[in-house]
Amino acid sequence: MHILPANAPGLKDALALPGTKVLMKAGRQVGKIRRALGGGRAALVQDCGLPDERVYEDLSNVPEDVGYFASVIVK
């Protein structure tokens, strides 16, 4: 398992690492992450544990203005 900041340089290389990747603070990076993945093998959780928590099981359903406290889990 790799825990990475979503704005890390070399995101595409990081996504190629073996195992599960967790991209933290992914809010403004959703478009970039979608392009780097090129498919739907990731989920996003916004405001985890808070009353406004949202879970997206497919990144194609995530709005571009997703909040700052968002994490992407990539298999």
Summary of the structure (lengths in Angstrom):
residues: 75
radius of gyration: 11.2
end to end distance: 9.5
largest distance: 34.5
contacts: 197
relative contact order: 0.27
helix: 25%
strand: 28%
